[in-house]
Amino acid sequence: MEAHYLSYKQKFSSKDPVWILHRFSRGRDIELIGLITAAYAYGSVDQINRFIEDLLQKTGNKPYEFTINFSKRKDKKHLDGMYYRFNSQFDLLDMFSSLNRVLVNYGSLKNLFLIHFNESHSNIIPALTEFTKELNKSTPKAESRYYHYLFSNPANNSTCKRMNLFLRWMVRRDEIDTGLWKEIPSAKLIMPVDTHIARISKNLKLVNRKSIDLKFALELTEKLKTFDPFDPVKYDFALCHIGIDKKEF
């Protein structure tokens, strides 16, 4: 595990949406494009990257400026025809409306998360539950019925792979992850789990649980803590890309 982590921890070691975050220097841009990218991080890496590249181009490569000034009425023309798989342009409009509300009310995504985070919690699940609840507060129109898929909530027993991926990007710090949210210890993170990570974890006998749900992610995280109790999620990038790059474990 450690050898694979070390082989992958260099910048651009494999294709991944996380490298998009490294183009930006301001924290307020990084956390916004990080959350948006994570929300849409389902499907192939190439599909995800193409969509985010297109979105950045249409919004002037200024995530914070576009979001803090966003208005559905005046800005819907920029997002016209923007869809990603089953998430339509209406989901995107609702997402920017929600993010605008959060920035106006809390100042930043980090501020919203920290309001609900407490070091006495065993992990980030309680804070993530309230964080995504706030992001999902807006009531989507009938045509944007998949909006809530973008911000999965642990209360639904989901692994919350994409939201845990976002938190990994924000909290951990190395050549891969940005470490912007220094107030949160890496030990509190939960492993981002999708079917790919679940399959590898089962093959390596890291997890006994069969159902791929929140309990699976928690069990895997606890197992990884036996390798590194302070930074168990550091193995995520390597585990994910071993499969993408078709390498042997």
Backbone as CSV, one residue per row, in Angstrom:
resi,resn,N_x,N_y,N_z,CA_x,CA_y,CA_z,C_x,C_y,C_z
1,MET,0.830,-1.193,0.000,0.000,0.000,0.000,0.871,1.251,0.000
2,GLU,1.872,1.242,0.868,2.740,2.411,0.974,3.532,2.633,-0.317
3,ALA,3.992,1.547,-0.921,4.752,1.656,-2.171,3.905,2.257,-3.287
4,HIS,2.658,1.834,-3.372,1.767,2.372,-4.399,1.448,3.845,-4.132
5,TYR,1.247,4.190,-2.848,1.006,5.596,-2.516,2.189,6.455,-2.965
6,LEU,3.403,6.010,-2.653,4.597,6.785,-2.993,4.806,6.898,-4.500
7,SER,4.422,5.850,-5.233,4.620,5.884,-6.686,3.640,6.818,-7.378
8,TYR,2.501,7.075,-6.726,1.465,7.906,-7.342,1.405,9.332,-6.797
9,LYS,2.114,9.627,-5.703,1.890,10.910,-5.033,2.476,12.112,-5.764
10,GLN,3.230,11.894,-6.832,3.750,13.015,-7.602,2.654,13.656,-8.455
11,LYS,2.799,14.934,-8.731,1.840,15.641,-9.582,1.776,14.998,-10.954
12,PHE,0.557,14.895,-11.477,0.290,14.395,-12.825,0.764,12.953,-13.023
13,SER,0.763,12.172,-11.942,1.185,10.770,-12.030,0.183,9.926,-12.804
14,SER,-1.061,10.402,-12.902,-2.094,9.704,-13.662,-3.202,10.700,-13.971
15,LYS,-3.985,10.431,-15.008,-5.100,11.321,-15.352,-6.094,11.377,-14.198
16,ASP,-6.476,12.600,-13.817,-7.418,12.724,-12.711,-7.988,14.142,-12.685
17,PRO,-9.271,14.287,-12.331,-9.864,15.626,-12.257,-9.211,16.540,-11.220
18,VAL,-8.513,15.978,-10.224,-7.918,16.808,-9.171,-6.925,17.820,-9.722
19,TRP,-6.296,17.502,-10.849,-5.281,18.423,-11.374,-5.883,19.742,-11.839
20,ILE,-7.177,19.754,-12.117,-7.841,21.007,-12.504,-7.749,22.015,-11.357
21,LEU,-7.841,21.535,-10.122,-7.783,22.426,-8.963,-6.442,23.140,-8.865
22,HIS,-5.382,22.483,-9.345,-4.027,23.025,-9.210,-3.754,24.196,-10.150
23,ARG,-4.667,24.488,-11.038,-4.492,25.648,-11.926,-4.760,26.955,-11.198
24,PHE,-5.512,26.877,-10.110,-5.965,28.080,-9.419,-5.102,28.347,-8.192
25,SER,-4.914,29.612,-7.885,-4.068,29.983,-6.750,-4.868,30.489,-5.556
26,ARG,-6.067,30.990,-5.783,-6.874,31.531,-4.690,-7.762,30.441,-4.088
27,GLY,-7.760,30.381,-2.761,-8.527,29.346,-2.073,-10.000,29.361,-2.419
28,ARG,-10.572,30.547,-2.589,-12.012,30.628,-2.862,-12.361,30.050,-4.230
29,ASP,-11.424,30.135,-5.187,-11.626,29.499,-6.491,-11.442,27.988,-6.389
30,ILE,-10.418,27.580,-5.634,-10.080,26.156,-5.538,-11.209,25.365,-4.892
31,GLU,-11.768,25.884,-3.776,-12.802,25.104,-3.102,-14.074,25.029,-3.944
32,LEU,-14.391,26.073,-4.694,-15.592,26.047,-5.528,-15.444,25.100,-6.705
33,ILE,-14.339,25.220,-7.442,-14.171,24.314,-8.592,-13.953,22.890,-8.085
34,GLY,-13.411,22.754,-6.873,-13.261,21.428,-6.282,-14.600,20.773,-6.017
35,LEU,-15.528,21.531,-5.417,-16.850,20.968,-5.119,-17.617,20.669,-6.403
36,ILE,-17.569,21.571,-7.359,-18.276,21.361,-8.626,-17.717,20.145,-9.351
37,THR,-16.392,20.033,-9.404,-15.754,18.897,-10.074,-16.107,17.595,-9.376
38,ALA,-16.062,17.582,-8.049,-16.400,16.363,-7.296,-17.855,15.979,-7.511
39,ALA,-18.746,16.973,-7.539,-20.172,16.696,-7.737,-20.426,15.981,-9.056
40,TYR,-19.641,16.317,-10.066,-19.803,15.716,-11.391,-18.796,14.577,-11.654
41,ALA,-18.120,14.119,-10.622,-17.091,13.090,-10.805,-17.696,11.687,-10.834
42,TYR,-18.572,11.457,-11.787,-19.054,10.100,-12.063,-18.935,9.885,-13.572
43,GLY,-18.578,8.663,-13.962,-18.260,8.414,-15.364,-16.746,8.337,-15.529
44,SER,-16.284,8.351,-16.764,-14.845,8.222,-17.024,-14.128,9.535,-16.730
45,VAL,-12.833,9.430,-16.455,-12.016,10.620,-16.182,-12.068,11.580,-17.368
46,ASP,-11.987,11.052,-18.574,-12.012,11.910,-19.768,-13.339,12.664,-19.880
47,GLN,-14.450,11.998,-19.594,-15.764,12.643,-19.638,-15.854,13.766,-18.609
48,ILE,-15.410,13.467,-17.396,-15.460,14.458,-16.315,-14.619,15.678,-16.690
49,ASN,-13.390,15.436,-17.122,-12.492,16.539,-17.461,-13.038,17.401,-18.594
50,ARG,-13.616,16.761,-19.607,-14.170,17.523,-20.739,-15.304,18.431,-20.269
51,PHE,-16.171,17.891,-19.410,-17.299,18.681,-18.933,-16.823,19.882,-18.109
52,ILE,-15.888,19.659,-17.204,-15.404,20.753,-16.354,-14.640,21.788,-17.180
53,GLU,-13.865,21.328,-18.146,-13.157,22.264,-19.040,-14.161,23.147,-19.772
54,ASP,-15.220,22.553,-20.276,-16.256,23.299,-20.999,-16.935,24.291,-20.066
55,LEU,-17.243,23.843,-18.849,-17.892,24.702,-17.872,-17.002,25.894,-17.503
56,LEU,-15.728,25.638,-17.303,-14.801,26.719,-16.972,-14.716,27.748,-18.098
57,GLN,-14.685,27.253,-19.319,-14.612,28.161,-20.462,-15.853,29.058,-20.511
58,LYS,-17.023,28.464,-20.285,-18.279,29.218,-20.359,-18.447,30.195,-19.197
59,THR,-17.739,29.953,-18.103,-17.856,30.839,-16.940,-16.614,31.721,-16.762
60,GLY,-15.812,31.820,-17.800,-14.682,32.743,-17.801,-13.498,32.322,-16.957
61,ASN,-13.406,31.042,-16.602,-12.306,30.533,-15.772,-12.176,31.280,-14.446
62,LYS,-13.297,31.750,-13.935,-13.315,32.470,-12.661,-14.452,31.920,-11.799
63,PRO,-14.238,30.754,-11.179,-15.320,30.089,-10.440,-15.966,30.961,-9.367
64,TYR,-15.151,31.615,-8.545,-15.718,32.417,-7.452,-16.475,33.623,-8.002
65,GLU,-15.859,34.340,-8.908,-16.496,35.550,-9.446,-17.824,35.227,-10.120
66,PHE,-17.846,34.144,-10.889,-19.089,33.754,-11.555,-20.150,33.375,-10.526
67,THR,-19.751,32.650,-9.492,-20.710,32.143,-8.504,-21.254,33.246,-7.602
68,ILE,-20.392,34.109,-7.095,-20.843,35.146,-6.169,-21.746,36.162,-6.872
69,ASN,-21.593,36.296,-8.190,-22.424,37.229,-8.953,-23.545,36.536,-9.714
70,PHE,-23.751,35.242,-9.437,-24.678,34.451,-10.253,-26.128,34.874,-10.065
71,SER,-26.841,34.899,-11.185,-28.293,35.106,-11.203,-28.856,34.226,-12.304
72,LYS,-29.867,33.435,-11.978,-30.459,32.549,-12.989,-30.924,33.328,-14.212
73,ARG,-31.530,34.456,-13.942,-32.115,35.231,-15.041,-31.044,35.710,-16.024
74,LYS,-29.964,36.273,-15.517,-28.963,36.850,-16.424,-27.896,35.850,-16.877
75,ASP,-27.685,34.778,-16.111,-26.571,33.874,-16.420,-26.979,32.551,-17.053
76,LYS,-28.284,32.303,-17.165,-28.693,31.012,-17.743,-28.205,30.851,-19.175
77,LYS,-27.976,31.967,-19.871,-27.486,31.894,-21.258,-26.095,31.257,-21.326
78,HIS,-25.291,31.442,-20.262,-23.946,30.863,-20.244,-23.978,29.336,-20.094
79,LEU,-25.039,28.839,-19.486,-25.127,27.409,-19.185,-26.108,26.670,-20.088
80,ASP,-26.620,27.365,-21.073,-27.589,26.772,-21.993,-26.989,25.542,-22.687
81,GLY,-27.703,24.436,-22.625,-27.247,23.200,-23.275,-26.183,22.436,-22.525
82,MET,-25.799,22.912,-21.329,-24.774,22.227,-20.539,-25.407,21.069,-19.768
83,TYR,-25.115,19.870,-20.169,-25.609,18.702,-19.432,-24.496,17.677,-19.333
84,TYR,-24.568,16.865,-18.305,-23.593,15.795,-18.117,-24.350,14.527,-17.747
85,ARG,-24.378,13.601,-18.678,-25.120,12.362,-18.505,-26.562,12.669,-18.108
86,PHE,-27.028,12.278,-16.914,-28.438,12.540,-16.595,-28.643,13.845,-15.826
87,ASN,-27.568,14.605,-15.589,-27.725,15.920,-14.967,-27.817,16.996,-16.045
88,SER,-28.945,17.711,-16.047,-29.233,18.685,-17.100,-28.728,20.075,-16.737
89,GLN,-28.939,21.018,-17.658,-28.584,22.413,-17.410,-29.383,22.993,-16.249
90,PHE,-30.577,22.447,-16.007,-31.398,22.930,-14.889,-30.754,22.561,-13.546
91,ASP,-30.117,21.391,-13.483,-29.384,21.011,-12.275,-28.225,21.970,-12.041
92,LEU,-27.559,22.329,-13.116,-26.420,23.238,-13.034,-26.866,24.623,-12.559
93,LEU,-27.982,25.092,-13.074,-28.531,26.381,-12.645,-28.891,26.361,-11.162
94,ASP,-29.522,25.274,-10.723,-29.871,25.154,-9.306,-28.626,25.057,-8.439
95,MET,-27.599,24.374,-8.953,-26.367,24.233,-8.191,-25.710,25.596,-7.973
96,PHE,-25.593,26.389,-9.034,-24.978,27.710,-8.885,-25.825,28.629,-7.999
97,SER,-27.139,28.496,-8.063,-28.007,29.272,-7.171,-27.742,28.906,-5.714
98,SER,-27.594,27.619,-5.451,-27.333,27.142,-4.096,-25.964,27.609,-3.610
99,LEU,-24.959,27.493,-4.465,-23.611,27.915,-4.088,-23.546,29.423,-3.865
100,ASN,-24.272,30.177,-4.668,-24.343,31.623,-4.477,-24.933,31.952,-3.106
101,ARG,-26.016,31.255,-2.746,-26.653,31.474,-1.444,-25.690,31.173,-0.301
102,VAL,-24.925,30.085,-0.430,-23.957,29.706,0.610,-22.873,30.777,0.750
103,LEU,-22.354,31.250,-0.378,-21.304,32.277,-0.322,-21.817,33.566,0.298
104,VAL,-23.026,33.961,-0.050,-23.615,35.188,0.503,-23.848,35.043,2.008
105,ASN,-24.322,33.868,2.438,-24.684,33.674,3.847,-23.515,33.309,4.749
106,TYR,-22.522,32.596,4.184,-21.432,32.078,5.022,-20.049,32.583,4.621
107,GLY,-19.923,33.156,3.454,-18.630,33.681,3.011,-17.793,32.698,2.229
108,SER,-17.860,31.420,2.592,-17.099,30.380,1.884,-17.672,29.013,2.206
109,LEU,-17.298,28.034,1.399,-17.710,26.653,1.667,-17.084,26.154,2.965
110,LYS,-15.834,26.540,3.195,-15.159,26.106,4.419,-15.879,26.618,5.659
111,ASN,-16.306,27.873,5.634,-17.013,28.422,6.787,-18.276,27.633,7.096
112,LEU,-19.017,27.263,6.038,-20.230,26.467,6.225,-19.892,25.124,6.866
113,PHE,-18.857,24.461,6.374,-18.496,23.141,6.895,-18.036,23.235,8.349
114,LEU,-17.225,24.249,8.658,-16.660,24.353,10.007,-17.701,24.672,11.068
115,ILE,-18.793,25.298,10.669,-19.885,25.563,11.618,-20.389,24.248,12.213
116,HIS,-20.356,23.195,11.424,-20.916,21.897,11.846,-19.845,20.891,12.274
117,PHE,-18.565,21.250,12.111,-17.495,20.312,12.456,-17.075,20.486,13.906
118,ASN,-16.862,19.347,14.560,-16.396,19.358,15.945,-15.333,18.275,16.099
119,GLU,-14.213,18.635,16.679,-13.109,17.661,16.814,-13.485,16.469,17.683
120,SER,-14.540,16.615,18.478,-14.975,15.493,19.314,-15.665,14.408,18.487
121,HIS,-16.113,14.754,17.276,-16.725,13.760,16.396,-15.663,12.758,15.945
122,SER,-16.045,11.508,15.827,-15.077,10.481,15.423,-14.660,10.627,13.964
123,ASN,-15.514,11.270,13.153,-15.195,11.489,11.738,-16.006,12.681,11.221
124,ILE,-15.907,12.922,9.924,-16.552,14.100,9.344,-18.021,13.882,8.983
125,ILE,-18.576,12.711,9.262,-19.939,12.399,8.835,-20.984,13.397,9.370
126,PRO,-20.976,13.756,10.662,-21.987,14.716,11.136,-21.911,16.058,10.404
127,ALA,-20.691,16.561,10.191,-20.528,17.842,9.492,-20.919,17.727,8.033
128,LEU,-20.561,16.622,7.390,-20.908,16.420,5.984,-22.418,16.327,5.805
129,THR,-23.094,15.712,6.753,-24.558,15.598,6.698,-25.209,16.982,6.654
130,GLU,-24.775,17.868,7.539,-25.349,19.217,7.589,-24.895,20.059,6.401
131,PHE,-23.663,19.869,5.971,-23.108,20.598,4.823,-23.917,20.321,3.555
132,THR,-24.156,19.044,3.271,-24.907,18.696,2.063,-26.391,19.042,2.205
133,LYS,-26.892,19.000,3.433,-28.289,19.412,3.655,-28.472,20.875,3.251
134,GLU,-27.485,21.705,3.601,-27.547,23.127,3.241,-27.445,23.313,1.727
135,LEU,-26.575,22.551,1.084,-26.420,22.655,-0.375,-27.682,22.200,-1.106
136,ASN,-28.435,21.315,-0.488,-29.655,20.778,-1.109,-30.917,21.530,-0.715
137,LYS,-30.764,22.637,-0.013,-31.926,23.362,0.497,-32.831,23.893,-0.602
138,SER,-32.230,24.341,-1.698,-33.063,24.902,-2.768,-33.989,23.827,-3.310
139,THR,-35.185,24.215,-3.686,-36.148,23.266,-4.230,-36.036,23.238,-5.744
140,PRO,-35.502,22.163,-6.314,-35.332,22.112,-7.765,-36.669,22.103,-8.496
141,LYS,-36.661,22.617,-9.687,-37.846,22.545,-10.535,-38.063,21.103,-10.972
142,ALA,-39.228,20.837,-11.529,-39.559,19.470,-11.961,-38.544,18.945,-12.962
143,GLU,-38.028,19.859,-13.839,-37.104,19.389,-14.877,-35.699,19.131,-14.346
144,SER,-35.428,19.465,-13.067,-34.099,19.209,-12.505,-34.190,18.183,-11.373
145,ARG,-34.858,17.088,-11.635,-35.137,16.098,-10.580,-33.905,15.329,-10.125
146,TYR,-32.771,15.434,-10.851,-31.553,14.739,-10.438,-30.588,15.659,-9.691
147,TYR,-31.035,16.850,-9.349,-30.159,17.808,-8.661,-29.543,17.211,-7.396
148,HIS,-30.351,16.545,-6.570,-29.857,16.047,-5.283,-28.802,14.956,-5.441
149,TYR,-28.701,14.380,-6.624,-27.641,13.393,-6.865,-26.258,14.043,-6.784
150,LEU,-26.170,15.327,-7.099,-24.888,16.019,-7.124,-24.268,16.129,-5.735
151,PHE,-25.104,16.288,-4.709,-24.607,16.460,-3.343,-25.209,15.369,-2.452
152,SER,-24.625,14.196,-2.485,-25.156,13.059,-1.730,-24.988,13.283,-0.226
153,ASN,-25.962,12.777,0.545,-25.994,12.996,1.978,-25.816,11.675,2.728
154,PRO,-24.929,11.628,3.730,-24.722,10.388,4.499,-25.988,9.869,5.169
155,ALA,-26.952,10.749,5.410,-28.200,10.324,6.059,-28.935,9.283,5.232
156,ASN,-28.633,9.226,3.935,-29.271,8.242,3.054,-28.494,6.932,2.971
157,ASN,-27.476,6.786,3.836,-26.643,5.582,3.906,-25.778,5.391,2.662
158,SER,-25.632,6.432,1.878,-24.762,6.382,0.700,-23.298,6.411,1.142
159,THR,-22.403,5.872,0.330,-20.970,6.002,0.604,-20.522,7.453,0.460
160,CYS,-21.329,8.264,-0.242,-20.997,9.687,-0.482,-19.597,9.816,-1.084
161,LYS,-19.335,8.987,-2.080,-18.008,8.932,-2.682,-17.519,10.298,-3.138
162,ARG,-18.379,11.032,-3.855,-17.926,12.284,-4.458,-17.761,13.394,-3.425
163,MET,-18.596,13.411,-2.395,-18.427,14.408,-1.346,-17.203,14.081,-0.473
164,ASN,-16.946,12.804,-0.228,-15.732,12.428,0.504,-14.484,12.693,-0.336
165,LEU,-14.616,12.583,-1.642,-13.508,12.916,-2.534,-13.192,14.411,-2.434
166,PHE,-14.228,15.237,-2.456,-14.055,16.680,-2.302,-13.340,17.005,-0.989
167,LEU,-13.759,16.364,0.096,-13.133,16.627,1.391,-11.688,16.160,1.415
168,ARG,-11.399,15.061,0.732,-9.998,14.631,0.619,-9.160,15.715,-0.054
169,TRP,-9.672,16.263,-1.141,-8.961,17.326,-1.870,-8.729,18.544,-0.995
170,MET,-9.709,18.895,-0.143,-9.633,20.102,0.670,-8.776,19.921,1.925
171,VAL,-8.813,18.739,2.537,-8.217,18.542,3.864,-6.785,18.025,3.793
172,ARG,-6.563,16.983,3.021,-5.215,16.404,2.935,-4.271,17.374,2.209
173,ARG,-2.980,17.271,2.513,-2.014,18.087,1.794,-0.807,17.256,1.388
174,ASP,-0.608,17.117,0.106,0.615,16.578,-0.471,0.652,17.074,-1.910
175,GLU,1.385,16.400,-2.780,1.465,16.846,-4.171,0.133,16.702,-4.903
176,ILE,-0.765,15.876,-4.348,-2.063,15.630,-4.989,-3.134,16.547,-4.418
177,ASP,-3.303,16.528,-3.107,-4.407,17.221,-2.452,-3.974,18.592,-1.926
178,THR,-4.934,19.536,-1.876,-4.590,20.951,-1.681,-4.338,21.358,-0.235
179,GLY,-4.973,20.682,0.722,-4.776,21.017,2.129,-5.286,22.388,2.529
180,LEU,-6.288,22.891,1.831,-6.813,24.234,2.113,-7.504,24.321,3.478
181,TRP,-8.198,23.253,3.856,-8.986,23.285,5.095,-8.147,22.713,6.239
182,LYS,-7.198,23.487,6.710,-6.221,23.028,7.703,-6.846,22.723,9.066
183,GLU,-8.031,23.258,9.304,-8.678,23.083,10.612,-9.190,21.659,10.848
184,ILE,-9.247,20.856,9.791,-9.800,19.498,9.901,-8.666,18.470,9.803
185,PRO,-8.500,17.600,10.789,-7.452,16.576,10.729,-7.750,15.525,9.650
186,SER,-6.723,15.092,8.963,-6.889,14.065,7.921,-7.442,12.765,8.487
187,ALA,-7.176,12.516,9.765,-7.650,11.282,10.411,-9.173,11.208,10.483
188,LYS,-9.855,12.343,10.326,-11.319,12.378,10.414,-11.998,12.054,9.074
189,LEU,-11.218,12.007,7.990,-11.786,11.778,6.668,-12.290,10.348,6.503
190,ILE,-13.209,10.173,5.561,-13.743,8.849,5.214,-13.309,8.521,3.787
191,MET,-12.948,7.295,3.575,-12.495,6.845,2.260,-13.604,7.019,1.211
192,PRO,-13.317,7.684,0.086,-14.293,7.766,-1.009,-14.440,6.387,-1.662
193,VAL,-15.644,5.837,-1.635,-15.860,4.467,-2.126,-16.873,4.459,-3.254
194,ASP,-16.474,3.918,-4.403,-17.400,3.603,-5.494,-17.277,2.115,-5.778
195,THR,-17.920,1.629,-6.808,-17.889,0.186,-7.086,-16.472,-0.291,-7.405
196,HIS,-15.680,0.588,-8.025,-14.303,0.234,-8.393,-13.452,0.040,-7.137
197,ILE,-13.480,1.020,-6.227,-12.719,0.914,-4.977,-13.231,-0.249,-4.138
198,ALA,-14.542,-0.460,-4.148,-15.127,-1.572,-3.389,-14.604,-2.915,-3.898
199,ARG,-14.546,-3.067,-5.221,-14.061,-4.332,-5.797,-12.611,-4.596,-5.415
200,ILE,-11.756,-3.574,-5.527,-10.344,-3.737,-5.169,-10.207,-4.048,-3.678
201,SER,-10.982,-3.352,-2.857,-10.912,-3.553,-1.405,-11.323,-4.974,-1.018
202,LYS,-12.349,-5.496,-1.696,-12.780,-6.871,-1.429,-11.712,-7.866,-1.889
203,ASN,-11.134,-7.611,-3.068,-10.090,-8.508,-3.584,-8.878,-8.564,-2.663
204,LEU,-8.560,-7.416,-2.041,-7.417,-7.347,-1.127,-7.790,-7.760,0.294
205,LYS,-9.076,-8.155,0.472,-9.584,-8.589,1.781,-9.425,-7.501,2.850
206,LEU,-9.652,-6.256,2.441,-9.604,-5.140,3.373,-10.946,-4.945,4.082
207,VAL,-12.012,-5.470,3.471,-13.369,-5.279,3.983,-14.136,-6.595,3.920
208,ASN,-14.905,-6.869,4.949,-15.751,-8.068,4.957,-17.172,-7.784,4.475
209,ARG,-17.637,-6.556,4.684,-19.015,-6.202,4.362,-19.283,-6.336,2.863
210,LYS,-20.441,-6.901,2.521,-20.787,-7.109,1.123,-21.492,-5.897,0.510
211,SER,-22.403,-5.265,1.261,-23.152,-4.121,0.737,-22.240,-2.904,0.608
212,ILE,-22.310,-2.242,-0.536,-21.487,-1.047,-0.762,-22.287,0.166,-0.300
213,ASP,-22.101,0.520,0.954,-22.859,1.604,1.567,-21.948,2.359,2.523
214,LEU,-22.529,3.219,3.344,-21.728,4.024,4.264,-20.944,3.158,5.244
215,LYS,-21.548,2.065,5.720,-20.840,1.174,6.642,-19.627,0.543,5.982
216,PHE,-19.742,0.264,4.684,-18.597,-0.273,3.928,-17.455,0.746,3.943
217,ALA,-17.770,2.009,3.637,-16.753,3.065,3.607,-16.105,3.244,4.979
218,LEU,-16.908,3.162,6.037,-16.378,3.304,7.389,-15.474,2.120,7.753
219,GLU,-15.889,0.918,7.381,-15.075,-0.270,7.669,-13.740,-0.206,6.927
220,LEU,-13.784,0.207,5.665,-12.550,0.327,4.888,-11.627,1.382,5.496
221,THR,-12.189,2.502,5.897,-11.386,3.571,6.503,-10.701,3.084,7.771
222,GLU,-11.438,2.341,8.611,-10.854,1.808,9.844,-9.717,0.842,9.544
223,LYS,-9.873,0.041,8.505,-8.807,-0.880,8.121,-7.570,-0.117,7.654
224,LEU,-7.777,0.928,6.870,-6.648,1.721,6.368,-5.950,2.472,7.499
225,LYS,-6.662,2.725,8.582,-6.033,3.367,9.742,-5.006,2.466,10.411
226,THR,-5.102,1.162,10.177,-4.080,0.270,10.730,-2.757,0.436,9.982
227,PHE,-2.811,0.990,8.768,-1.594,1.279,8.002,-1.093,2.697,8.285
228,ASP,-2.026,3.643,8.404,-1.677,5.023,8.738,-2.838,5.639,9.522
229,PRO,-2.733,5.674,10.854,-3.851,6.145,11.678,-4.156,7.633,11.519
230,PHE,-3.176,8.405,11.056,-3.360,9.848,10.934,-3.803,10.287,9.535
231,ASP,-3.629,9.416,8.549,-3.933,9.811,7.168,-4.374,8.605,6.337
232,PRO,-5.454,7.932,6.740,-5.854,6.688,6.058,-6.306,6.882,4.617
233,VAL,-6.822,8.060,4.297,-7.391,8.297,2.966,-6.309,8.599,1.925
234,LYS,-5.066,8.686,2.361,-3.979,8.960,1.407,-3.852,7.851,0.363
235,TYR,-4.368,6.662,0.667,-4.261,5.536,-0.264,-5.304,5.576,-1.382
236,ASP,-6.250,6.492,-1.297,-7.354,6.529,-2.261,-6.876,6.701,-3.696
237,PHE,-6.026,7.682,-3.931,-5.573,7.968,-5.299,-4.913,6.740,-5.925
238,ALA,-4.019,6.100,-5.183,-3.319,4.937,-5.713,-4.267,3.775,-5.979
239,LEU,-5.160,3.472,-5.027,-6.107,2.371,-5.213,-6.981,2.601,-6.438
240,CYS,-7.418,3.837,-6.621,-8.267,4.173,-7.759,-7.519,4.016,-9.076
241,HIS,-6.284,4.512,-9.128,-5.574,4.574,-10.407,-4.845,3.291,-10.781
242,ILE,-4.680,2.403,-9.819,-4.145,1.078,-10.178,-5.065,0.423,-11.203
243,GLY,-6.382,0.544,-10.963,-7.349,-0.021,-11.888,-7.409,0.739,-13.195
244,ILE,-7.431,2.079,-13.123,-7.498,2.901,-14.329,-6.282,2.652,-15.218
245,ASP,-5.103,2.553,-14.605,-3.870,2.362,-15.366,-3.561,0.902,-15.632
246,LYS,-4.489,0.009,-15.179,-4.362,-1.438,-15.420,-3.031,-1.988,-14.870
247,LYS,-2.723,-1.611,-13.635,-1.510,-2.105,-12.983,-1.862,-3.244,-12.038
248,GLU,-0.879,-4.055,-11.749,-1.036,-5.148,-10.778,-0.811,-4.586,-9.396
249,PHE,-1.607,-5.090,-8.428,-1.388,-4.628,-7.042,-0.332,-5.506,-6.402
